Structures are given as structure tokens and as C-alpha cells.
């Protein structure tokens, strides 16, 4: 038989660290790709991603 491993349970504070701000709309945006060309619309776009939750948004210029 194998060994029994004990897992450390994360506290609520550790589990939800940084996510409460994003749920309230306060994302921490960083640019992923600057000035990428969108062929369908014929425009330049910038892709932004939140450091905390990973949500992405596209900004057309």
C-alpha cells in the first residue's frame, strides 16, 4: 500500500486573495500584445489581461 499524504487546507483569505477586487471591477490590467492587426475589421487592436483573475479584453484603436 502507498503512504497517506496530509493536505494543507487553504484558508478563505488565501483562497480568494486578489479576486474580490476583480469581482468589484477593479482589475489590474497589463498589455499582452500591443498593436496586433485584426484582418476582419481592418483595425489595430491591443490585448489586455488582468494579473489577478486572467480575464482578457480587446481594445480597438
Phi, psi and omega in degrees: 000156180274173179278149177268123181259138177266129179261139178274121179281135179283142176284165180298325179296316180288324184293322185251021183298122177084346184277336182292327178294318181293322178296333179273358178096009180256074180282160176249086188281138170227146183282134180260306178230123182262130174056059173268143184269127176266113186291321184295319181263347179070034182227160173278141178229151174241135180255125180247145179225139179281134180291328186279309189252344178088005179293145181243150173221154182243130180245121179266135181250000000 
